[in-house]
């Protein structure tokens, strides 16, 4: 972050202040109020041509020589605030910022009300990246000034932000808003928002974000609308998020990002049907990414529209093989009453896959197609892998063997299934029925 136009503006201000010295008139109301001895006036008049010619090194030499003579004679004129201020200004123009800071510190030590010294010290500290010191100096410059400049208070807040002291920055922004409400620029509010968000105070930032989304135009407006929408979601404000997203889609119905945003806030609010509608419109406005295709397919499958889900899953799998997506594709065909197609897709796209969930679905499709012998083989393979699907696989292996009238294999599979908590009741009931059937 930078301080807009600070360098050029302050350079001009410094020139104006120093050019006023020869006639002995303070350039600002709050320069030193201490009487200016003739010797001080004389040396300031002597360096005036040097300043005009931007001959700052010779001006520095003249000021330092004056201070040395005054000190050797036991006088105090060399420590006069305006001598130190002029010396600091020359150092600042020479970009010798550390020397400038030292000079300005001596000035305010003698005259704490020297506004121009505080402000120029702030500039020098800023250039040295001593942001905390710059912030404090700007504050002192504002406090000692007869005419309170809102820009000075703003610079103080930004300097404290750069120093990582966002709490102080927020206090200053609040003070700025209270003292100068009409001077508060949108750009200043942006930094205020950043300070609040850095302190994890998003709710306090919301009024400012709303205002920025309202006053800006073009890309800046869109940026702050997105930020506002994001904050609504993060703050768990679904009604506000949905209302904003809906308004944005009405205002700009051909802007794809607003339909995508609406889909996501609807999903966050668990309004899947509304999310599906928004995401479908979004898909008409812009090509979908892989993840977006998957999300649109998942919503269609979840809401009982497998005919729309299947082509999206197939498009996804052409670009990126994924056993979970293949599983959902097969489920979509299964829901469409096309188990043969579902099985063919698994056999084609994952013929060598040992993914347990996918193989379990393959077994269920074989069972549905009454290919019980093949189903038993698949179920036993899954069961023997001893993963989280093992109990279900043993249970289904028992049913498939039962359909083949292989009572021994069925009993063996149900006995294994009964060892699993989730399948114990169904397996026990099946074993009881098998026993009754054998008794009869």
C-alpha positions, 0 to 999 in steps of 0.5 A: 500500500502507498500513500497517494501523491504524498511525495510530490505534495510534500515536496511542494509544501516544503519548498513553499515553507522554506521560500518564506523564511527570508522575509521572516514570515512563517509559512504556516500558522503553527510554525515556531511561536518563539521570537526570532532573533536578528541573527536567526533571521540573517542566516535564514535570509542568507540561505534563501538563494541557495534554497531557490537554486536547490543548492541544499548541500551549501545551505546545510553547511551554512546552517551547521556553521551558524550553529557551531558559532552560536555554540562556541560563543555560548549563545542559544541562537543555533538551537532556535526551532527555525534553524533546526527546521530549515536544516531538517528541510534541507536534509529531507530535500537531499533524501537524507531522511535519518538526518532530517528526522534527527533535526526535526526531533530537536525542533519539537523538543524546543517547540512542541507546537511546531506543526510543520516540523511534525508533518515533515518529520512524519514524511521523513519517517515514512520514507525510512519505513518507520511507519509507527513513528510517521503515524505518531508524527502525523497525529501531532501535526494534526493536533497542533495545527490551527486549521485541521486538515483531514488529509493529515489525519488520514495519513496518520491512519494509513501509517499506523496500518502499515505499522500493523497497528490496525487498532490505532488506525481504526480509531483514527478513521473513526475520528476522521469520520466524526470530525470531517464527515464530508471529507471522507473519500471512498479511497479512504474508506477502502483503507478503513475497511482493510483495517477493520477486516485485519482486526476481524471486525467484518460486521463493523466494516459492512456499512462501509462496504455497502457504501463503497459498492453503492458509490463506485462505478465500473470494475470498482463497483463490481469488486466491492459488490463481490466483497460485500457478497463474500462477507454476507456468506462468511458472516452466515447472513443467507437472506442478505446474501441471497437478496444481494445476489438476486438483485445483481442478477436482475441488474446484470442478467448477462454477467455470468459471475453473479449467477455463479455467486447466486448458485453458491449462496443458495447452496450455502442456504441448502436451497438446492433447487434454486442453486441448480436453476442459477448454475444452469443459467450460468452454464448457458453464459460461460463454459464450465470448469471441470469442478463446475460440471461436476457440481451441476451434475451432482445437483441434477442427480440429487434432485432426481434429474439423472438424464441431465447429470449423465452427460455432464459426468461423461464430459468430466470423465473424458478430461479426468478419470475419477472413480467417484464420478464414474460411480455417480455416472453409473448411478445416473444410468441406473436411475434412468432404468439403464443398468446395462449402460451403467455396467458398460460404463464401469467396465469400459472406464474402470475395467482394472479398477479395484475401487471397493465402492465402484466394485460394490456398485458393479455387483449391484448392477449385476444383481439387478441384471440377474447375473447372480454368479458374476455378482457373487464373484464381485461381492466376495472380492470386495468383502475379502478386501476387508474395507468399510464396504465388506459387511455390505458385500458379504450381505449381498453375496449371501442374497446373490447365492440364495438366488442361485439356490446355493444354500451353503454359499449363502449361509456362509456369506450371511454368517460373515455379514452378521459380524458387522454391526450395520448388517447384523440384523439383516444377516441374522434374519436371512440366516433364520429364513434359510434355516426355516427353508432347510427345515421345510 
